[in-house]
């Protein structure tokens, strides 16, 4: 039985990847941060009690800022594959927390690579690189496009990308970068713009709120489905030789288009509910990301399966269901969720 270690297992990608690997017959280990509250809701449906002989998902407390802990964990688990998804991954927040972002998103990758080198385990390593690294580079962007990062998050990801290549060349570690363009789902965090839109629109539809505040409506992104993208991660580690791949749909849409489409599907007047709040603008903006995934399509035989419209329908359906539950609680006299406090 193959063993996989996933950092960032409680995030959107981590949850879809865990499902995917468990279906493939893997034993999955996940790194989670210690917290006074549980944050495992995205993977709770996959978890079995440790005493269950059928259990194949195991969680371990750890931190990407602690090198010794990472080495101990790798030595004890000895995973055949490592998927490094953990990071401070919110671009706008990285401007407010640049040092923390550099430490966790950039140096966190170095610490895992060092742990692989020092423990001597034979494993394949996947690094979750980001299309944000391209920044101001003109589209379409692909593996040979020069990086022009426009945020502390993107700069940290560029460092991680190059340190992966360095350890691959210097120490013969099977280490690969997946340059993933934007990928969304009903499990996307509520502060990310796509989920922020579908979440708010569903609440507006049911009378739970009236306004949605957004930043730059003209920013364009290449949006795909997270469930499709985790398959590409796995395919990269099934190759005979490590390499770097851009993963994208090859389509780009603006934030305005995304929002208008969501509100139209819910029979709502977009203009009556959406307003601009300058606090959500980035100090330096990335105007357009449009990926060319020709290499992955040829070498990995990977294709996105879920279309842009299907993705939006999926997210709307999930957030409508959530909003209905909130409305039931509100009508019964209980207070609404904290989501109303998220711009």
C-alpha positions in Angstrom: 0.0 0.0 0.0 1.4 3.4 -1.0 1.7 6.1 1.7 1.1 9.7 1.0 1.8 12.7 3.2 -0.3 15.9 2.6 0.5 19.2 4.1 -2.5 21.5 4.0 -4.8 18.5 4.1 -7.6 20.5 5.7 -7.8 23.0 2.8 -9.8 22.8 -0.4 -7.1 21.0 -2.4 -6.1 18.8 0.5 -9.6 17.5 0.9 -10.1 16.6 -2.8 -6.7 15.1 -3.0 -7.4 12.9 0.1 -10.6 11.6 -1.5 -8.7 10.9 -4.7 -5.8 9.0 -3.0 -8.1 7.0 -0.7 -10.0 5.9 -3.8 -6.7 4.8 -5.3 -6.0 2.6 -2.2 -3.4 4.9 -0.5 -2.8 5.2 3.2 -3.0 9.0 3.7 -1.3 11.0 6.4 -2.1 14.7 6.9 -0.2 17.5 8.6 -2.5 19.8 10.6 -1.8 22.8 12.9 -2.7 22.6 16.6 -5.7 24.8 17.3 -8.2 25.2 20.1 -11.0 24.6 17.6 -11.3 21.8 15.0 -10.8 22.9 11.4 -11.1 19.5 9.8 -14.7 19.9 8.4 -13.6 19.4 4.8 -12.2 16.0 5.6 -14.5 14.8 8.4 -16.5 12.7 6.0 -13.4 10.7 5.2 -12.1 10.1 8.7 -12.4 6.8 10.6 -11.6 6.2 14.2 -8.0 5.1 14.7 -9.3 1.9 16.2 -11.1 0.9 13.1 -9.0 -1.7 11.2 -10.2 -0.1 7.9 -8.8 3.3 8.8 -6.4 4.7 6.1 -6.4 8.4 7.0 -4.2 9.6 9.8 -3.7 13.1 11.0 -0.5 14.5 12.7 0.0 17.8 14.5 2.9 19.8 13.0 4.0 23.1 11.8 5.9 24.1 8.6 8.0 26.5 10.7 9.6 23.7 12.8 12.3 21.8 10.9 13.0 19.1 13.5 9.3 18.2 13.8 9.1 17.7 10.0 12.2 15.5 10.0 10.7 13.3 12.7 7.4 13.0 10.9 9.0 12.0 7.6 11.2 9.5 9.3 8.3 7.8 11.1 5.8 7.8 8.2 8.3 7.2 5.4 5.8 8.3 2.7 6.3 7.2 -0.9 4.7 10.5 -2.0 4.6 14.0 -0.4 2.1 16.6 -1.6 3.1 20.0 -0.2 0.0 22.1 -0.3 0.3 23.9 3.0 0.9 27.7 2.8 -0.4 31.1 3.8 -2.2 31.2 0.5 -4.3 34.3 0.5 -2.7 36.9 -1.8 -4.3 40.0 -0.3 -3.5 38.8 3.2 0.2 38.4 2.2 0.5 42.2 2.0 -0.6 42.4 5.6 1.5 39.5 6.8 4.6 39.4 4.4 7.1 38.0 6.9 4.8 35.2 8.0 3.9 34.5 4.3 7.6 34.3 3.4 8.4 32.0 6.3 5.5 29.5 5.8 5.0 29.7 2.0 8.6 30.0 1.0 10.8 28.5 3.7 8.3 25.9 4.6 9.1 24.2 1.3 12.8 24.4 2.0 12.3 22.7 5.4 10.5 19.8 3.9 13.1 19.3 1.2 15.8 19.5 3.8 13.9 16.9 5.8 13.8 14.6 2.8 17.6 15.1 2.2 18.6 14.6 5.8 16.4 11.6 6.5 17.4 10.0 3.2 13.9 8.6 2.6 13.0 7.7 -1.0 10.0 9.7 -1.9 8.4 11.8 -4.6 7.7 15.4 -3.7 5.0 17.7 -5.2 5.2 21.4 -4.7 2.0 23.5 -5.1 3.3 26.3 -7.1 1.0 29.1 -8.2 0.0 31.1 -11.3 0.4 34.2 -9.2 4.1 33.8 -9.8 3.6 35.1 -13.3 2.2 38.3 -12.0 2.6 41.0 -14.7 3.9 38.6 -17.4 1.8 38.8 -20.5 -0.6 35.9 -21.3 -0.7 33.1 -22.1 1.6 31.9 -19.4 3.3 28.5 -19.3 6.4 26.7 -17.9 8.9 28.9 -19.9 7.2 32.3 -19.0 9.4 34.5 -16.8 8.0 35.1 -13.4 7.1 38.7 -12.4 5.6 38.3 -8.9 3.3 41.1 -7.7 2.7 40.1 -4.1 4.6 38.8 -1.1 2.7 35.5 -1.6 3.8 35.2 -5.2 7.4 36.1 -4.3 7.5 33.4 -1.7 6.1 30.9 -4.2 8.8 31.9 -6.7 11.5 31.1 -4.0 9.8 27.7 -3.3 9.7 26.9 -7.0 13.4 27.5 -7.6 14.4 25.7 -4.4 12.5 22.7 -5.6 14.4 22.8 -8.9 17.7 23.3 -7.0 17.2 20.2 -4.7 16.1 18.2 -7.7 19.3 19.0 -9.5 21.7 19.1 -6.5 20.5 16.0 -4.6 18.6 13.9 -7.1 15.3 14.2 -5.2 12.2 13.5 -7.3 10.7 16.9 -6.8 8.2 18.5 -9.2 6.4 21.9 -9.4 2.7 22.0 -10.4 2.0 25.6 -11.5 -1.7 25.6 -10.8 -3.9 28.4 -12.1 -7.0 29.3 -10.1 -9.1 26.4 -9.1 -12.3 26.6 -7.2 -15.1 24.5 -5.7 -17.8 24.6 -3.0 -15.0 23.9 -0.5 -13.2 27.1 -1.4 -12.5 29.4 1.6 -15.1 32.1 2.0 -12.6 34.9 1.8 -11.5 33.9 -1.8 -13.4 35.9 -4.4 -15.3 33.2 -6.2 -16.7 31.6 -3.0 -17.3 35.1 -1.6 -19.5 35.8 -4.6 -21.5 32.6 -4.6 -21.9 32.6 -0.8 -23.1 36.2 -0.7 -25.4 35.8 -3.7 -27.1 32.8 -2.2 -27.6 34.7 1.1 -29.0 37.7 -0.8 -31.4 35.4 -2.7 -32.8 34.1 0.6 -33.0 37.6 2.2 -30.1 37.0 4.7 -28.1 40.0 3.4 -28.4 42.8 0.9 -24.9 43.8 -0.3 -21.7 42.2 -1.6 -18.5 44.3 -1.5 -15.7 43.5 -3.9 -12.4 44.9 -5.0 -11.0 44.9 -8.6 -13.8 43.6 -10.9 -11.7 43.8 -14.0 -9.0 41.3 -12.9 -9.2 38.2 -15.1 -8.4 34.7 -14.0 -8.2 31.2 -15.5 -10.7 29.3 -13.2 -11.0 25.5 -13.1 -12.4 22.9 -10.7 -10.2 21.9 -7.8 -11.2 18.2 -8.1 -9.8 18.1 -11.7 -6.6 19.8 -10.6 -5.7 17.3 -7.8 -5.7 14.5 -10.4 -2.9 16.5 -12.2 -0.9 16.6 -9.0 -1.1 12.8 -8.7 -0.2 12.3 -12.4 3.0 14.4 -12.0 4.3 12.0 -9.3 3.5 8.9 -11.4 6.0 9.9 -14.1 9.4 8.3 -14.4 11.3 11.6 -14.2 10.4 14.8 -12.3 9.4 17.9 -14.2 7.4 21.1 -13.9 3.9 21.5 -15.3 1.4 24.4 -15.7 -2.2 23.3 -15.1 -5.0 25.5 -16.5 -8.2 25.4 -18.4 -7.0 27.8 -21.1 -10.0 30.2 -20.6 -10.0 33.5 -18.7 -12.9 35.4 -17.2 -13.1 38.6 -15.2 -14.3 38.9 -11.6 -17.1 41.0 -13.0 -18.2 38.3 -15.4 -18.1 35.7 -12.7 -20.3 37.8 -10.4 -22.7 38.8 -13.1 -23.1 35.2 -14.2 -23.8 34.0 -10.6 -26.4 36.7 -9.9 -28.0 36.1 -13.3 -28.3 32.4 -12.5 -30.1 33.3 -9.3 -32.4 35.8 -11.0 -30.9 38.7 -9.1 -30.0 42.2 -10.2 -26.2 42.3 -10.0 -26.0 46.1 -10.1 -28.4 46.5 -7.1 -26.3 44.4 -4.8 -22.6 44.6 -5.7 -20.5 47.6 -4.6 -16.8 48.4 -4.7 -14.7 48.6 -1.5 -11.2 50.0 -2.0 -10.0 48.0 1.0 -10.1 44.8 -1.2 -7.8 46.2 -3.8 -4.2 44.9 -3.8 -1.3 47.4 -3.6 0.0 45.8 -6.9 -2.5 44.0 -9.0 -2.3 41.0 -11.4 -4.4 42.0 -14.4 -4.8 38.7 -16.3 -3.8 35.1 -15.8 -4.4 32.7 -18.7 -2.7 29.4 -18.7 -1.2 27.2 -21.4 -1.3 23.6 -20.2 -0.2 22.0 -23.5 2.7 20.2 -21.8 0.5 18.6 -19.2 -2.1 17.7 -21.7 0.5 16.0 -23.9 2.8 14.3 -21.3 0.3 13.7 -18.5 -2.7 13.2 -20.7 -4.6 15.5 -18.4 -7.7 17.5 -19.3 -10.1 19.6 -17.2 -13.5 17.9 -17.0 -15.6 20.6 -15.4 -16.5 23.7 -17.4 -16.7 27.2 -16.1 -20.5 27.2 -16.1 -20.6 23.8 -14.4 -18.2 25.0 -11.8 -20.5 28.0 -11.0 -23.6 25.9 -10.9 -21.9 23.5 -8.5 -20.8 26.3 -6.2 -24.2 28.0 -6.3 -26.1 24.8 -5.4 -23.8 24.2 -2.4 -24.1 27.7 -1.1 -27.9 27.8 -1.6 -28.1 24.7 0.5 -26.0 26.3 3.2 -28.0 29.5 3.0 -31.3 27.6 3.5 -29.9 26.1 6.7 -28.9 29.5 7.9 -32.3 30.9 7.1 -34.0 28.1 9.0 -31.8 28.9 12.1 -32.5 32.6 11.7 -36.2 32.1 11.4 -36.0 29.9 14.6 -34.4 32.8 16.5 -30.7 31.8 16.2 -28.1 34.2 15.1 -26.6 34.0 11.6 -23.1 32.8 10.7 -19.9 34.8 10.9 -19.8 35.0 7.1 -21.7 38.3 7.2 -18.7 39.8 8.8 -16.4 38.8 5.9 -16.7 41.8 3.6 
